[in-house]
Amino acid sequence: MAGQEHQRTAKVEPLRKTRPCPECNRPSTRENYPFCSDRCRNLDLSRWLKGSYAIPVADDESKADDDYRD
C-alpha cells in the first residue's frame, strides 16, 4: 500500500522541448521555462513592467490604413 500512496502523490512534470533562453540563448530549464534562470526571467519581467515591450500605435488612422495596403 505504501507504494500505491507514493504513486498518487508523485509529481509528474510534462516534458517540453528544450529551447534557447530568449535573453542569453542558453538552454532553458523546466523551473524557469522558457528562460534558463531566475535572472533572465526577471530581466524580461523588468522590461515588461518598464513598458519596453509595446505595440506601436499610429496617431493618424488614415496613415495606418495606407501601411496595410502595400
N, CA, C and O atoms as a Tripos MOL2 file, in Angstrom:
@<TRIPOS>MOLECULE
protein
  280   279    70     0     0
PROTEIN
NO_CHARGES

@<TRIPOS>ATOM
      1 N           0.8140   -1.1980    0.0000 N.3       1 MET1
      2 CA          0.0000    0.0000    0.0000 C.3       1 MET1
      3 C           0.8550    1.2600    0.0000 C.2       1 MET1
      4 O           0.4650    2.2710   -0.5830 O.2       1 MET1
      5 N           2.0090    1.2110    0.6430 N.am      2 ALA2
      6 CA          2.8440    2.4060    0.6980 C.3       2 ALA2
      7 C           3.2980    2.8170   -0.6970 C.2       2 ALA2
      8 O           3.4220    4.0060   -0.9910 O.2       2 ALA2
      9 N           3.5440    1.8370   -1.5510 N.am      3 GLY3
     10 CA          3.9550    2.1370   -2.9160 C.3       3 GLY3
     11 C           2.8490    2.7980   -3.7150 C.2       3 GLY3
     12 O           3.1070    3.6860   -4.5270 O.2       3 GLY3
     13 N           1.6050    2.3630   -3.4830 N.am      4 GLN4
     14 CA          0.4730    2.9640   -4.1770 C.3       4 GLN4
     15 C           0.2580    4.4000   -3.7190 C.2       4 GLN4
     16 O          -0.0590    5.2670   -4.5330 O.2       4 GLN4
     17 N           0.4240    4.6600   -2.4340 N.am      5 GLU5
     18 CA          0.2630    6.0220   -1.9020 C.3       5 GLU5
     19 C           1.2990    6.9510   -2.5260 C.2       5 GLU5
     20 O           0.9940    8.0970   -2.8580 O.2       5 GLU5
     21 N           2.5160    6.4570   -2.6820 N.am      6 HIS6
     22 CA          3.5800    7.2600   -3.2840 C.3       6 HIS6
     23 C           3.2440    7.5960   -4.7360 C.2       6 HIS6
     24 O           3.5160    8.7060   -5.1910 O.2       6 HIS6
     25 N           2.6560    6.6520   -5.4640 N.am      7 GLN7
     26 CA          2.3180    6.8900   -6.8620 C.3       7 GLN7
     27 C           1.2590    7.9740   -7.0030 C.2       7 GLN7
     28 O           1.3020    8.7450   -7.9620 O.2       7 GLN7
     29 N           0.3180    8.0530   -6.0860 N.am      8 ARG8
     30 CA         -0.7430    9.0550   -6.1700 C.3       8 ARG8
     31 C          -0.2290   10.4590   -5.8820 C.2       8 ARG8
     32 O          -0.7540   11.4330   -6.4230 O.2       8 ARG8
     33 N           0.7780   10.5730   -5.0460 N.am      9 THR9
     34 CA          1.2780   11.8880   -4.6650 C.3       9 THR9
     35 C           2.5160   12.3040   -5.4600 C.2       9 THR9
     36 O           3.0260   13.4100   -5.2810 O.2       9 THR9
     37 N           2.9980   11.4270   -6.3310 N.am     10 ALA10
     38 CA          4.1900   11.7540   -7.1160 C.3      10 ALA10
     39 C           3.8850   12.9110   -8.0600 C.2      10 ALA10
     40 O           2.8180   12.9670   -8.6720 O.2      10 ALA10
     41 N           4.8280   13.8240   -8.1690 N.am     11 LYS11
     42 CA          4.6670   14.9790   -9.0420 C.3      11 LYS11
     43 C           5.1460   14.6080  -10.4430 C.2      11 LYS11
     44 O           6.2920   14.2020  -10.6340 O.2      11 LYS11
     45 N           4.2660   14.7520  -11.4010 N.am     12 VAL12
     46 CA          4.6000   14.4340  -12.7830 C.3      12 VAL12
     47 C           4.6910   15.7400  -13.5560 C.2      12 VAL12
     48 O           3.7400   16.5200  -13.5920 O.2      12 VAL12
     49 N           5.8290   15.9670  -14.1660 N.am     13 GLU13
     50 CA          6.0280   17.1720  -14.9620 C.3      13 GLU13
     51 C           6.1240   16.7780  -16.4280 C.2      13 GLU13
     52 O           6.9530   15.9410  -16.7860 O.2      13 GLU13
     53 N           5.2930   17.3660  -17.2840 N.am     14 PRO14
     54 CA          5.3780   17.0360  -18.7070 C.3      14 PRO14
     55 C           6.6940   17.5300  -19.3110 C.2      14 PRO14
     56 O           7.2380   18.5530  -18.8970 O.2      14 PRO14
     57 N           7.1780   16.8000  -20.2720 N.am     15 LEU15
     58 CA          8.4310   17.1840  -20.9230 C.3      15 LEU15
     59 C           8.1540   18.1880  -22.0290 C.2      15 LEU15
     60 O           7.2020   18.0360  -22.7950 O.2      15 LEU15
     61 N           8.9700   19.1890  -22.1060 N.am     16 ARG16
     62 CA          8.9020   20.1810  -23.1740 C.3      16 ARG16
     63 C          10.2010   20.1370  -23.9490 C.2      16 ARG16
     64 O          11.2500   19.7590  -23.4260 O.2      16 ARG16
     65 N          10.1100   20.5220  -25.1830 N.am     17 LYS17
     66 CA         11.3150   20.6110  -25.9950 C.3      17 LYS17
     67 C          12.1880   21.7290  -25.4340 C.2      17 LYS17
     68 O          11.7030   22.8300  -25.1750 O.2      17 LYS17
     69 N          13.4710   21.4460  -25.2480 N.am     18 THR18
     70 CA         14.3940   22.4600  -24.7470 C.3      18 THR18
     71 C          14.5870   23.5190  -25.8190 C.2      18 THR18
     72 O          14.8870   23.2130  -26.9730 O.2      18 THR18
     73 N          14.4120   24.7670  -25.4170 N.am     19 ARG19
     74 CA         14.5830   25.8900  -26.3360 C.3      19 ARG19
     75 C          15.6380   26.8210  -25.7620 C.2      19 ARG19
     76 O          15.8740   26.8200  -24.5540 O.2      19 ARG19
     77 N          16.2670   27.6040  -26.6030 N.am     20 PRO20
     78 CA         17.2310   28.5690  -26.0770 C.3      20 PRO20
     79 C          16.5180   29.6890  -25.3290 C.2      20 PRO20
     80 O          15.4220   30.1050  -25.7030 O.2      20 PRO20
     81 N          17.1440   30.1560  -24.2930 N.am     21 CYS21
     82 CA         16.6260   31.2710  -23.4990 C.3      21 CYS21
     83 C          16.5450   32.5090  -24.3980 C.2      21 CYS21
     84 O          17.5030   32.8010  -25.1150 O.2      21 CYS21
     85 N          15.4260   33.2420  -24.3790 N.am     22 PRO22
     86 CA         15.3150   34.4370  -25.2230 C.3      22 PRO22
     87 C          16.2630   35.5650  -24.8130 C.2      22 PRO22
     88 O          16.4830   36.4950  -25.5900 O.2      22 PRO22
     89 N          16.8190   35.4970  -23.6220 N.am     23 GLU23
     90 CA         17.7330   36.5410  -23.1510 C.3      23 GLU23
     91 C          19.1890   36.2490  -23.5000 C.2      23 GLU23
     92 O          19.8950   37.1220  -24.0040 O.2      23 GLU23
     93 N          19.6410   35.0160  -23.2340 N.am     24 CYS24
     94 CA         21.0790   34.7300  -23.3700 C.3      24 CYS24
     95 C          21.3860   33.5380  -24.2820 C.2      24 CYS24
     96 O          22.5550   33.2290  -24.5120 O.2      24 CYS24
     97 N          20.3640   32.8720  -24.7990 N.am     25 ASN25
     98 CA         20.4960   31.7290  -25.7110 C.3      25 ASN25
     99 C          21.0370   30.4530  -25.0800 C.2      25 ASN25
    100 O          21.3580   29.5100  -25.8040 O.2      25 ASN25
    101 N          21.1500   30.3910  -23.7520 N.am     26 ARG26
    102 CA         21.4980   29.1260  -23.1010 C.3      26 ARG26
    103 C          20.2530   28.2410  -23.0760 C.2      26 ARG26
    104 O          19.1460   28.7570  -23.2300 O.2      26 ARG26
    105 N          20.3940   26.9280  -22.8890 N.am     27 PRO27
    106 CA         19.2200   26.0460  -22.8440 C.3      27 PRO27
    107 C          18.2900   26.4130  -21.6840 C.2      27 PRO27
    108 O          18.7520   26.7200  -20.5850 O.2      27 PRO27
    109 N          16.9930   26.3790  -21.9330 N.am     28 SER28
    110 CA         16.0160   26.7120  -20.8940 C.3      28 SER28
    111 C          15.9190   25.5750  -19.8750 C.2      28 SER28
    112 O          16.3010   24.4400  -20.1600 O.2      28 SER28
    113 N          15.4080   25.8930  -18.6930 N.am     29 THR29
    114 CA         15.1950   24.8940  -17.6500 C.3      29 THR29
    115 C          13.7060   24.7560  -17.3860 C.2      29 THR29
    116 O          12.9320   25.6630  -17.6930 O.2      29 THR29
    117 N          13.3020   23.6340  -16.8220 N.am     30 ARG30
    118 CA         11.8890   23.4160  -16.5010 C.3      30 ARG30
    119 C          11.3730   24.4430  -15.5090 C.2      30 ARG30
    120 O          10.2620   24.9530  -15.6590 O.2      30 ARG30
    121 N          12.1620   24.7440  -14.5130 N.am     31 GLU31
    122 CA         11.7240   25.6440  -13.4460 C.3      31 GLU31
    123 C          11.4880   27.0630  -13.9490 C.2      31 GLU31
    124 O          10.6420   27.7780  -13.4120 O.2      31 GLU31
    125 N          12.2240   27.4730  -14.9690 N.am     32 ASN32
    126 CA         12.1640   28.8610  -15.4420 C.3      32 ASN32
    127 C          11.7160   28.9830  -16.8950 C.2      32 ASN32
    128 O          11.9210   30.0280  -17.5130 O.2      32 ASN32
    129 N          11.1230   27.9580  -17.4390 N.am     33 TYR33
    130 CA         10.7470   27.9250  -18.8560 C.3      33 TYR33
    131 C           9.9710   29.1620  -19.2570 C.2      33 TYR33
    132 O           9.0480   29.5360  -18.5340 O.2      33 TYR33
    133 N          10.2770   29.8110  -20.3440 N.am     34 PRO34
    134 CA         11.2390   29.4870  -21.3930 C.3      34 PRO34
    135 C          12.6250   30.0570  -21.1460 C.2      34 PRO34
    136 O          13.4460   30.0890  -22.0630 O.2      34 PRO34
    137 N          12.9010   30.5030  -19.9400 N.am     35 PHE35
    138 CA         14.1980   31.0980  -19.6140 C.3      35 PHE35
    139 C          15.1160   30.0630  -18.9860 C.2      35 PHE35
    140 O          14.6780   28.9690  -18.6270 O.2      35 PHE35
    141 N          16.3940   30.4120  -18.8530 N.am     36 CYS36
    142 CA         17.3710   29.4850  -18.2880 C.3      36 CYS36
    143 C          17.5680   29.6850  -16.7920 C.2      36 CYS36
    144 O          18.0640   28.7890  -16.1090 O.2      36 CYS36
    145 N          17.1860   30.8520  -16.2710 N.am     37 SER37
    146 CA         17.4360   31.1440  -14.8630 C.3      37 SER37
    147 C          16.4770   32.2210  -14.3630 C.2      37 SER37
    148 O          15.7710   32.8610  -15.1430 O.2      37 SER37
    149 N          16.4700   32.4040  -13.0400 N.am     38 ASP38
    150 CA         15.6690   33.4810  -12.4450 C.3      38 ASP38
    151 C          16.1430   34.8410  -12.9450 C.2      38 ASP38
    152 O          15.3390   35.7500  -13.1490 O.2      38 ASP38
    153 N          17.4450   34.9730  -13.1390 N.am     39 ARG39
    154 CA         17.9910   36.2510  -13.6020 C.3      39 ARG39
    155 C          17.3890   36.6540  -14.9450 C.2      39 ARG39
    156 O          16.9170   37.7800  -15.1050 O.2      39 ARG39
    157 N          17.4070   35.7400  -15.9030 N.am     40 CYS40
    158 CA         16.8680   36.0540  -17.2310 C.3      40 CYS40
    159 C          15.3610   36.2820  -17.1700 C.2      40 CYS40
    160 O          14.8340   37.1600  -17.8540 O.2      40 CYS40
    161 N          14.6770   35.5020  -16.3630 N.am     41 ARG41
    162 CA         13.2290   35.6800  -16.2180 C.3      41 ARG41
    163 C          12.9220   37.0510  -15.6370 C.2      41 ARG41
    164 O          11.9940   37.7210  -16.0900 O.2      41 ARG41
    165 N          13.6860   37.4740  -14.6440 N.am     42 ASN42
    166 CA         13.4600   38.7810  -14.0220 C.3      42 ASN42
    167 C          13.8430   39.9380  -14.9400 C.2      42 ASN42
    168 O          13.2110   40.9930  -14.8930 O.2      42 ASN42
    169 N          14.8610   39.7590  -15.7670 N.am     43 LEU43
    170 CA         15.2070   40.7920  -16.7530 C.3      43 LEU43
    171 C          14.0430   41.0320  -17.7090 C.2      43 LEU43
    172 O          13.7050   42.1760  -18.0140 O.2      43 LEU43
    173 N          13.4380   39.9530  -18.1740 N.am     44 ASP44
    174 CA         12.3020   40.0720  -19.0830 C.3      44 ASP44
    175 C          11.1080   40.7180  -18.3820 C.2      44 ASP44
    176 O          10.4420   41.5760  -18.9610 O.2      44 ASP44
    177 N          10.8350   40.3170  -17.1550 N.am     45 LEU45
    178 CA          9.7380   40.9140  -16.3910 C.3      45 LEU45
    179 C           9.9720   42.4050  -16.1970 C.2      45 LEU45
    180 O           9.0380   43.2000  -16.3020 O.2      45 LEU45
    181 N          11.2000   42.7850  -15.9150 N.am     46 SER46
    182 CA         11.5380   44.1960  -15.7340 C.3      46 SER46
    183 C          11.2420   44.9960  -17.0010 C.2      46 SER46
    184 O          10.7290   46.1130  -16.9290 O.2      46 SER46
    185 N          11.5640   44.4300  -18.1490 N.am     47 ARG47
    186 CA         11.2760   45.1260  -19.4140 C.3      47 ARG47
    187 C           9.7790   45.3000  -19.6220 C.2      47 ARG47
    188 O           9.3360   46.3430  -20.1030 O.2      47 ARG47
    189 N           8.9930   44.2810  -19.2620 N.am     48 TRP48
    190 CA          7.5320   44.4050  -19.3800 C.3      48 TRP48
    191 C           7.0110   45.4960  -18.4590 C.2      48 TRP48
    192 O           6.1800   46.3110  -18.8610 O.2      48 TRP48
    193 N           7.4960   45.5120  -17.2300 N.am     49 LEU49
    194 CA          7.0000   46.4850  -16.2490 C.3      49 LEU49
    195 C           7.4100   47.9140  -16.5930 C.2      49 LEU49
    196 O           6.6800   48.8540  -16.2780 O.2      49 LEU49
    197 N           8.5580   48.0930  -17.2280 N.am     50 LYS50
    198 CA          9.0090   49.4320  -17.6320 C.3      50 LYS50
    199 C           8.3210   49.9110  -18.9020 C.2      50 LYS50
    200 O           8.4070   51.0910  -19.2440 O.2      50 LYS50
    201 N           7.6400   49.0110  -19.6030 N.am     51 GLY51
    202 CA          6.9700   49.3900  -20.8460 C.3      51 GLY51
    203 C           7.8690   49.3110  -22.0640 C.2      51 GLY51
    204 O           7.5570   49.8930  -23.1030 O.2      51 GLY51
    205 N           8.9820   48.6010  -21.9510 N.am     52 SER52
    206 CA          9.8920   48.4720  -23.0920 C.3      52 SER52
    207 C           9.2690   47.6760  -24.2290 C.2      52 SER52
    208 O           9.5760   47.9090  -25.3980 O.2      52 SER52
    209 N           8.3980   46.7400  -23.8870 N.am     53 TYR53
    210 CA          7.6860   45.9710  -24.9030 C.3      53 TYR53
    211 C           6.3540   46.6650  -25.1280 C.2      53 TYR53
    212 O           5.5130   46.7160  -24.2300 O.2      53 TYR53
    213 N           6.1660   47.1920  -26.3100 N.am     54 ALA54
    214 CA          4.9180   47.8930  -26.6160 C.3      54 ALA54
    215 C           4.5820   47.7160  -28.0890 C.2      54 ALA54
    216 O           5.4660   47.5630  -28.9320 O.2      54 ALA54
    217 N           3.3080   47.7420  -28.3750 N.am     55 ILE55
    218 CA          2.8390   47.6720  -29.7530 C.3      55 ILE55
    219 C           2.7770   49.0900  -30.2860 C.2      55 ILE55
    220 O           2.1140   49.9360  -29.6860 O.2      55 ILE55
    221 N           3.4520   49.3810  -31.4010 N.am     56 PRO56
    222 CA          3.4230   50.7410  -31.9380 C.3      56 PRO56
    223 C           2.0100   51.1150  -32.3830 C.2      56 PRO56
    224 O           1.3060   50.3150  -32.9990 O.2      56 PRO56
    225 N           1.6160   52.3310  -32.0630 N.am     57 VAL57
    226 CA          0.2840   52.8230  -32.3990 C.3      57 VAL57
    227 C           0.4280   54.0330  -33.3030 C.2      57 VAL57
    228 O           1.2200   54.9320  -33.0210 O.2      57 VAL57
    229 N          -0.3360   54.0590  -34.3940 N.am     58 ALA58
    230 CA         -0.3240   55.1960  -35.3140 C.3      58 ALA58
    231 C          -1.3100   56.2420  -34.8140 C.2      58 ALA58
    232 O          -2.4510   55.9190  -34.4840 O.2      58 ALA58
    233 N          -0.8720   57.4950  -34.7590 N.am     59 ASP59
    234 CA         -1.7540   58.5760  -34.3200 C.3      59 ASP59
    235 C          -2.8020   58.9020  -35.3760 C.2      59 ASP59
    236 O          -3.9210   59.2970  -35.0480 O.2      59 ASP59
    237 N          -2.4380   58.7370  -36.6350 N.am     60 ASP60
    238 CA         -3.3360   59.0720  -37.7320 C.3      60 ASP60
    239 C          -3.8980   57.7780  -38.3240 C.2      60 ASP60
    240 O          -3.1430   56.9730  -38.8690 O.2      60 ASP60
    241 N          -5.2050   57.5680  -38.2240 N.am     61 GLU61
    242 CA         -5.8380   56.3430  -38.7060 C.3      61 GLU61
    243 C          -5.6530   56.1370  -40.2030 C.2      61 GLU61
    244 O          -5.4420   55.0030  -40.6340 O.2      61 GLU61
    245 N          -5.7240   57.1950  -41.0150 N.am     62 SER62
    246 CA         -5.5870   57.0430  -42.4640 C.3      62 SER62
    247 C          -4.1800   56.5730  -42.8340 C.2      62 SER62
    248 O          -4.0140   55.8090  -43.7850 O.2      62 SER62
    249 N          -3.1790   57.0180  -42.0990 N.am     63 LYS63
    250 CA         -1.8110   56.5870  -42.3590 C.3      63 LYS63
    251 C          -1.6510   55.1060  -42.0210 C.2      63 LYS63
    252 O          -0.9670   54.3770  -42.7390 O.2      63 LYS63
    253 N          -2.2700   54.6640  -40.9500 N.am     64 ALA64
    254 CA         -2.1860   53.2590  -40.5610 C.3      64 ALA64
    255 C          -2.8350   52.3720  -41.6180 C.2      64 ALA64
    256 O          -2.3160   51.2950  -41.9100 O.2      64 ALA64
    257 N          -3.9600   52.7980  -42.1990 N.am     65 ASP65
    258 CA         -4.6260   52.0250  -43.2450 C.3      65 ASP65
    259 C          -3.7630   51.9360  -44.4970 C.2      65 ASP65
    260 O          -3.7330   50.8920  -45.1480 O.2      65 ASP65
    261 N          -3.0680   53.0010  -44.8420 N.am     66 ASP66
    262 CA         -2.2020   53.0110  -46.0200 C.3      66 ASP66
    263 C          -1.0650   52.0070  -45.8860 C.2      66 ASP66
    264 O          -0.6600   51.3960  -46.8740 O.2      66 ASP66
    265 N          -0.5530   51.8330  -44.6860 N.am     67 ASP67
    266 CA          0.5450   50.9030  -44.4620 C.3      67 ASP67
    267 C           0.1300   49.4670  -44.7610 C.2      67 ASP67
    268 O           0.9510   48.6820  -45.2360 O.2      67 ASP67
    269 N          -1.1080   49.1080  -44.4970 N.am     68 TYR68
    270 CA         -1.5660   47.7430  -44.7140 C.3      68 TYR68
    271 C          -1.9120   47.4550  -46.1730 C.2      68 TYR68
    272 O          -1.9830   46.2880  -46.5590 O.2      68 TYR68
    273 N          -2.1220   48.4520  -46.9700 N.am     69 ARG69
    274 CA         -2.4890   48.2580  -48.3760 C.3      69 ARG69
    275 C          -1.2880   47.8980  -49.2350 C.2      69 ARG69
    276 O          -1.4520   47.3040  -50.3000 O.2      69 ARG69
    277 N          -0.1090   48.2370  -48.8030 N.am     70 ASP70
    278 CA          1.0950   47.9890  -49.6150 C.3      70 ASP70
    279 C           1.4520   46.5440  -49.6710 C.2      70 ASP70
    280 O           2.4360   46.1760  -50.3120 O.2      70 ASP70
@<TRIPOS>BOND
     1     1     2 1
     2     2     3 1
     3     3     4 2
     4     3     5 am
     5     5     6 1
     6     6     7 1
     7     7     8 2
     8     7     9 am
     9     9    10 1
    10    10    11 1
    11    11    12 2
    12    11    13 am
    13    13    14 1
    14    14    15 1
    15    15    16 2
    16    15    17 am
    17    17    18 1
    18    18    19 1
    19    19    20 2
    20    19    21 am
    21    21    22 1
    22    22    23 1
    23    23    24 2
    24    23    25 am
    25    25    26 1
    26    26    27 1
    27    27    28 2
    28    27    29 am
    29    29    30 1
    30    30    31 1
    31    31    32 2
    32    31    33 am
    33    33    34 1
    34    34    35 1
    35    35    36 2
    36    35    37 am
    37    37    38 1
    38    38    39 1
    39    39    40 2
    40    39    41 am
    41    41    42 1
    42    42    43 1
    43    43    44 2
    44    43    45 am
    45    45    46 1
    46    46    47 1
    47    47    48 2
    48    47    49 am
    49    49    50 1
    50    50    51 1
    51    51    52 2
    52    51    53 am
    53    53    54 1
    54    54    55 1
    55    55    56 2
    56    55    57 am
    57    57    58 1
    58    58    59 1
    59    59    60 2
    60    59    61 am
    61    61    62 1
    62    62    63 1
    63    63    64 2
    64    63    65 am
    65    65    66 1
    66    66    67 1
    67    67    68 2
    68    67    69 am
    69    69    70 1
    70    70    71 1
    71    71    72 2
    72    71    73 am
    73    73    74 1
    74    74    75 1
    75    75    76 2
    76    75    77 am
    77    77    78 1
    78    78    79 1
    79    79    80 2
    80    79    81 am
    81    81    82 1
    82    82    83 1
    83    83    84 2
    84    83    85 am
    85    85    86 1
    86    86    87 1
    87    87    88 2
    88    87    89 am
    89    89    90 1
    90    90    91 1
    91    91    92 2
    92    91    93 am
    93    93    94 1
    94    94    95 1
    95    95    96 2
    96    95    97 am
    97    97    98 1
    98    98    99 1
    99    99   100 2
   100    99   101 am
   101   101   102 1
   102   102   103 1
   103   103   104 2
   104   103   105 am
   105   105   106 1
   106   106   107 1
   107   107   108 2
   108   107   109 am
   109   109   110 1
   110   110   111 1
   111   111   112 2
   112   111   113 am
   113   113   114 1
   114   114   115 1
   115   115   116 2
   116   115   117 am
   117   117   118 1
   118   118   119 1
   119   119   120 2
   120   119   121 am
   121   121   122 1
   122   122   123 1
   123   123   124 2
   124   123   125 am
   125   125   126 1
   126   126   127 1
   127   127   128 2
   128   127   129 am
   129   129   130 1
   130   130   131 1
   131   131   132 2
   132   131   133 am
   133   133   134 1
   134   134   135 1
   135   135   136 2
   136   135   137 am
   137   137   138 1
   138   138   139 1
   139   139   140 2
   140   139   141 am
   141   141   142 1
   142   142   143 1
   143   143   144 2
   144   143   145 am
   145   145   146 1
   146   146   147 1
   147   147   148 2
   148   147   149 am
   149   149   150 1
   150   150   151 1
   151   151   152 2
   152   151   153 am
   153   153   154 1
   154   154   155 1
   155   155   156 2
   156   155   157 am
   157   157   158 1
   158   158   159 1
   159   159   160 2
   160   159   161 am
   161   161   162 1
   162   162   163 1
   163   163   164 2
   164   163   165 am
   165   165   166 1
   166   166   167 1
   167   167   168 2
   168   167   169 am
   169   169   170 1
   170   170   171 1
   171   171   172 2
   172   171   173 am
   173   173   174 1
   174   174   175 1
   175   175   176 2
   176   175   177 am
   177   177   178 1
   178   178   179 1
   179   179   180 2
   180   179   181 am
   181   181   182 1
   182   182   183 1
   183   183   184 2
   184   183   185 am
   185   185   186 1
   186   186   187 1
   187   187   188 2
   188   187   189 am
   189   189   190 1
   190   190   191 1
   191   191   192 2
   192   191   193 am
   193   193   194 1
   194   194   195 1
   195   195   196 2
   196   195   197 am
   197   197   198 1
   198   198   199 1
   199   199   200 2
   200   199   201 am
   201   201   202 1
   202   202   203 1
   203   203   204 2
   204   203   205 am
   205   205   206 1
   206   206   207 1
   207   207   208 2
   208   207   209 am
   209   209   210 1
   210   210   211 1
   211   211   212 2
   212   211   213 am
   213   213   214 1
   214   214   215 1
   215   215   216 2
   216   215   217 am
   217   217   218 1
   218   218   219 1
   219   219   220 2
   220   219   221 am
   221   221   222 1
   222   222   223 1
   223   223   224 2
   224   223   225 am
   225   225   226 1
   226   226   227 1
   227   227   228 2
   228   227   229 am
   229   229   230 1
   230   230   231 1
   231   231   232 2
   232   231   233 am
   233   233   234 1
   234   234   235 1
   235   235   236 2
   236   235   237 am
   237   237   238 1
   238   238   239 1
   239   239   240 2
   240   239   241 am
   241   241   242 1
   242   242   243 1
   243   243   244 2
   244   243   245 am
   245   245   246 1
   246   246   247 1
   247   247   248 2
   248   247   249 am
   249   249   250 1
   250   250   251 1
   251   251   252 2
   252   251   253 am
   253   253   254 1
   254   254   255 1
   255   255   256 2
   256   255   257 am
   257   257   258 1
   258   258   259 1
   259   259   260 2
   260   259   261 am
   261   261   262 1
   262   262   263 1
   263   263   264 2
   264   263   265 am
   265   265   266 1
   266   266   267 1
   267   267   268 2
   268   267   269 am
   269   269   270 1
   270   270   271 1
   271   271   272 2
   272   271   273 am
   273   273   274 1
   274   274   275 1
   275   275   276 2
   276   275   277 am
   277   277   278 1
   278   278   279 1
   279   279   280 2
@<TRIPOS>SUBSTRUCTURE
     1 MET1         2 RESIDUE 1 A MET
     2 ALA2         6 RESIDUE 1 A ALA
     3 GLY3        10 RESIDUE 1 A GLY
     4 GLN4        14 RESIDUE 1 A GLN
     5 GLU5        18 RESIDUE 1 A GLU
     6 HIS6        22 RESIDUE 1 A HIS
     7 GLN7        26 RESIDUE 1 A GLN
     8 ARG8        30 RESIDUE 1 A ARG
     9 THR9        34 RESIDUE 1 A THR
    10 ALA10       38 RESIDUE 1 A ALA
    11 LYS11       42 RESIDUE 1 A LYS
    12 VAL12       46 RESIDUE 1 A VAL
    13 GLU13       50 RESIDUE 1 A GLU
    14 PRO14       54 RESIDUE 1 A PRO
    15 LEU15       58 RESIDUE 1 A LEU
    16 ARG16       62 RESIDUE 1 A ARG
    17 LYS17       66 RESIDUE 1 A LYS
    18 THR18       70 RESIDUE 1 A THR
    19 ARG19       74 RESIDUE 1 A ARG
    20 PRO20       78 RESIDUE 1 A PRO
    21 CYS21       82 RESIDUE 1 A CYS
    22 PRO22       86 RESIDUE 1 A PRO
    23 GLU23       90 RESIDUE 1 A GLU
    24 CYS24       94 RESIDUE 1 A CYS
    25 ASN25       98 RESIDUE 1 A ASN
    26 ARG26      102 RESIDUE 1 A ARG
    27 PRO27      106 RESIDUE 1 A PRO
    28 SER28      110 RESIDUE 1 A SER
    29 THR29      114 RESIDUE 1 A THR
    30 ARG30      118 RESIDUE 1 A ARG
    31 GLU31      122 RESIDUE 1 A GLU
    32 ASN32      126 RESIDUE 1 A ASN
    33 TYR33      130 RESIDUE 1 A TYR
    34 PRO34      134 RESIDUE 1 A PRO
    35 PHE35      138 RESIDUE 1 A PHE
    36 CYS36      142 RESIDUE 1 A CYS
    37 SER37      146 RESIDUE 1 A SER
    38 ASP38      150 RESIDUE 1 A ASP
    39 ARG39      154 RESIDUE 1 A ARG
    40 CYS40      158 RESIDUE 1 A CYS
    41 ARG41      162 RESIDUE 1 A ARG
    42 ASN42      166 RESIDUE 1 A ASN
    43 LEU43      170 RESIDUE 1 A LEU
    44 ASP44      174 RESIDUE 1 A ASP
    45 LEU45      178 RESIDUE 1 A LEU
    46 SER46      182 RESIDUE 1 A SER
    47 ARG47      186 RESIDUE 1 A ARG
    48 TRP48      190 RESIDUE 1 A TRP
    49 LEU49      194 RESIDUE 1 A LEU
    50 LYS50      198 RESIDUE 1 A LYS
    51 GLY51      202 RESIDUE 1 A GLY
    52 SER52      206 RESIDUE 1 A SER
    53 TYR53      210 RESIDUE 1 A TYR
    54 ALA54      214 RESIDUE 1 A ALA
    55 ILE55      218 RESIDUE 1 A ILE
    56 PRO56      222 RESIDUE 1 A PRO
    57 VAL57      226 RESIDUE 1 A VAL
    58 ALA58      230 RESIDUE 1 A ALA
    59 ASP59      234 RESIDUE 1 A ASP
    60 ASP60      238 RESIDUE 1 A ASP
    61 GLU61      242 RESIDUE 1 A GLU
    62 SER62      246 RESIDUE 1 A SER
    63 LYS63      250 RESIDUE 1 A LYS
    64 ALA64      254 RESIDUE 1 A ALA
    65 ASP65      258 RESIDUE 1 A ASP
    66 ASP66      262 RESIDUE 1 A ASP
    67 ASP67      266 RESIDUE 1 A ASP
    68 TYR68      270 RESIDUE 1 A TYR
    69 ARG69      274 RESIDUE 1 A ARG
    70 ASP70      278 RESIDUE 1 A ASP
